[in-house]
Amino acid sequence: MQVSEVGRATAAATSTAAALGLTVGDAVVLHDSNKLTLRLLPCDTVARVAPEAQQNAQFELDLARRLADAGGPVAVPDPRVEPRVYAADGFVVTLWTYYGSVSEPEPAAYAGALTTLHAAMRAVDVPTPHFTDRVEEAQRLVASPDLTPELPDADRELLAGTLRNLRRSIGARGAAEQLLHGEPHPGNVLNPAGRPVFVDFETCCRGPVEFDLAHAPDEVVEHYPGLDPDLLRECRILMLAMITTWRWDRDDQLPNGRQRGAEWIGQIRAALNT
């Protein structure tokens, strides 16, 4: 979120929670990307805040509830308030359960939770983009020097070819597809009482489960049953090319984003040569 908007977004969250009867004296930033995620104290609720014009909060809220009903290991809305999207000062706010200080999940538990999540997702029918739609977004950035002005020409060519070729190759495999989390990396997994739950469903898409597993650590992948190792390898490289592209977006605000992008370019070259 733009630095200039953080104060207003925080005020929107705290005023919303207070109006619903929750006690709010402080707000701690848990995560700041396109959405601002706050822990509100002392009521201990999690507020997710986004600009009203750039959000899919209703989709995320509805999906989390449906996945929970289907037995999916997901974070749920705060039960003390009505589970809906609240509007305040040009922002939308949703309120979620706070799970406390949690440790990193064990790889087997992480893989088991993701397996269960995928099973729940197969039971939920919602319209979502295809994973190739996200690839197209990256391709548009790479194809436009105006949007990625600092991307070196050689790296632009490498990313364009990688995105194009792997998108085609993965599609040609004809693997089974289903609803996916989209980014089930460790940053989107909480581990209360050793029972992992997933958060942040705004990047849900359809595709092979290997696309989701491409975001998980190797030691987690080892415990997930029935994966196609060749498809997983291609999805890992494709995922790396996509997140590398985001780091060269002129509007990217991730700290040290350009440095990470340069490092990941090297990883892509190495992966394509093995």
HUCORVEN-V678733 format. One record per residue. N is the residue number from 1. RES is the residue in one small letter. PSI is psi in whole degrees, 0 to 359 (none if undefined). D_CENTER is the distance of its C-alpha to the mean C-alpha in Angstrom with 2 decimals. Layout:
N/RES/PSI/D_CENTER  N/RES/PSI/D_CENTER
//
This chain:
1/m/144/15.01  2/q/137/18.53  3/v/323/20.66  4/s/342/23.31  5/e/347/21.20  6/v/317/20.02  7/g/315/23.42  8/r/321/23.64  9/a/319/20.18  10/t/317/21.17  11/a/323/24.50  12/a/320/23.04  13/a/313/21.11  14/t/320/24.17  15/s/324/26.61  16/t/311/24.72  17/a/318/24.57  18/a/320/28.20  19/a/338/29.37  20/l/4/28.08  21/g/6/30.22  22/l/145/27.81  23/t/119/29.27  24/v/120/27.41  25/g/346/28.92  26/d/159/26.08  27/a/126/22.39  28/v/127/20.39  29/v/122/17.27  30/l/325/14.55  31/h/141/11.80  32/d/107/12.34  33/s/234/10.25  34/n/337/10.59  35/k/152/10.87  36/l/126/13.17  37/t/124/12.88  38/l/147/16.43  39/r/118/18.59  40/l/132/21.77  41/l/150/24.98  42/p/7/27.28  43/c/343/25.92  44/d/63/22.80  45/t/156/20.24  46/v/125/16.69  47/a/130/16.41  48/r/127/13.44  49/v/135/15.07  50/a/152/14.55  51/p/141/17.37  52/e/327/18.99  53/a/352/19.01  54/q/61/15.32  55/q/158/13.53  56/n/43/12.78  57/a/322/13.33  58/q/318/15.93  59/f/313/13.92  60/e/318/11.26  61/l/312/14.37  62/d/318/16.39  63/l/317/14.04  64/a/318/13.56  65/r/318/17.34  66/r/322/18.13  67/l/320/16.16  68/a/319/17.93  69/d/331/21.16  70/a/6/20.66  71/g/14/20.37  72/g/142/16.69  73/p/85/15.64  74/v/153/13.35  75/a/143/13.68  76/v/160/16.16  77/p/156/17.55  78/d/121/20.35  79/p/351/23.46  80/r/348/25.77  81/v/163/24.85  82/e/129/24.52  83/p/85/20.99  84/r/176/20.61  85/v/128/19.32  86/y/140/21.68  87/a/138/22.70  88/a/121/24.21  89/d/42/25.37  90/g/7/23.15  91/f/160/19.93  92/v/143/18.33  93/v/133/17.79  94/t/147/16.56  95/l/131/17.77  96/w/160/16.37  97/t/137/18.09  98/y/129/18.18  99/y/7/18.36  100/g/182/20.29  101/s/124/20.32  102/v/151/18.87  103/s/167/19.40  104/e/134/17.33  105/p/151/17.67  106/e/145/20.23  107/p/318/19.13  108/a/321/21.04  109/a/320/19.60  110/y/309/15.98  111/a/320/16.96  112/g/320/18.95  113/a/321/16.28  114/l/323/13.97  115/t/315/17.20  116/t/320/17.91  117/l/315/14.56  118/h/323/15.22  119/a/318/18.74  120/a/322/17.83  121/m/329/15.66  122/r/340/18.81  123/a/358/20.72  124/v/126/18.72  125/d/104/19.57  126/v/147/17.44  127/p/125/17.32  128/t/159/14.10  129/p/160/13.87  130/h/153/14.74  131/f/333/12.72  132/t/338/15.67  133/d/323/14.97  134/r/325/12.01  135/v/319/14.57  136/e/323/17.06  137/e/317/15.16  138/a/320/15.31  139/q/322/18.88  140/r/321/19.89  141/l/314/18.93  142/v/325/20.85  143/a/350/23.72  144/s/101/24.22  145/p/335/25.77  146/d/327/25.76  147/l/336/21.94  148/t/62/21.79  149/p/336/25.26  150/e/359/24.95  151/l/120/23.81  152/p/150/26.95  153/d/316/28.58  154/a/321/28.53  155/d/326/24.82  156/r/316/24.25  157/e/318/26.39  158/l/313/24.63  159/l/318/21.13  160/a/315/22.66  161/g/320/24.46  162/t/313/21.66  163/l/316/19.29  164/r/311/22.32  165/n/319/23.81  166/l/325/20.89  167/r/315/19.72  168/r/316/23.35  169/s/317/23.84  170/i/318/20.93  171/g/324/22.02  172/a/342/25.59  173/r/338/24.97  174/g/32/24.73  175/a/153/22.49  176/a/142/21.74  177/e/155/18.60  178/q/179/16.80  179/l/136/13.88  180/l/159/10.71  181/h/316/7.46  182/g/321/6.06  183/e/64/4.10  184/p/48/6.54  185/h/170/7.60  186/p/332/10.10  187/g/345/8.44  188/n/21/6.70  189/v/124/10.21  190/l/160/13.26  191/n/57/16.72  192/p/128/19.34  193/a/32/22.72  194/g/18/21.44  195/r/95/19.60  196/p/141/15.84  197/v/150/13.61  198/f/147/9.92  199/v/168/8.13  200/d/86/5.60  201/f/19/6.36  202/e/346/6.43  203/t/18/5.20  204/c/145/7.84  205/c/178/10.61  206/r/144/13.83  207/g/186/15.00  208/p/149/16.45  209/v/336/14.99  210/e/332/15.52  211/f/320/12.60  212/d/315/10.31  213/l/340/12.82  214/a/341/12.65  215/h/353/9.67  216/a/152/11.94  217/p/155/15.08  218/d/319/18.35  219/e/339/19.96  220/v/316/17.45  221/v/325/17.91  222/e/337/21.62  223/h/0/21.49  224/y/126/19.68  225/p/149/22.55  226/g/22/23.51  227/l/151/21.27  228/d/111/22.77  229/p/325/22.89  230/d/319/23.65  231/l/320/20.84  232/l/317/18.42  233/r/315/19.93  234/e/320/19.50  235/c/324/15.83  236/r/315/15.33  237/i/319/17.33  238/l/314/15.69  239/m/318/12.17  240/l/321/14.00  241/a/323/15.79  242/m/310/12.84  243/i/333/11.25  244/t/318/14.95  245/t/318/15.59  246/w/325/13.09  247/r/341/15.05  248/w/357/18.24  249/d/133/17.37  250/r/337/20.16  251/d/4/17.98  252/d/135/15.43  253/q/8/15.84  254/l/130/14.27  255/p/135/17.33  256/n/28/19.12  257/g/316/16.81  258/r/321/19.85  259/q/316/21.01  260/r/318/17.86  261/g/318/18.00  262/a/320/21.62  263/e/319/21.06  264/w/330/18.53  265/i/317/21.07  266/g/321/23.50  267/q/322/21.36  268/i/315/20.98  269/r/315/24.76  270/a/318/25.47  271/a/323/23.36  272/l/341/25.06  273/n/7/28.41  274/t/none/28.18
//
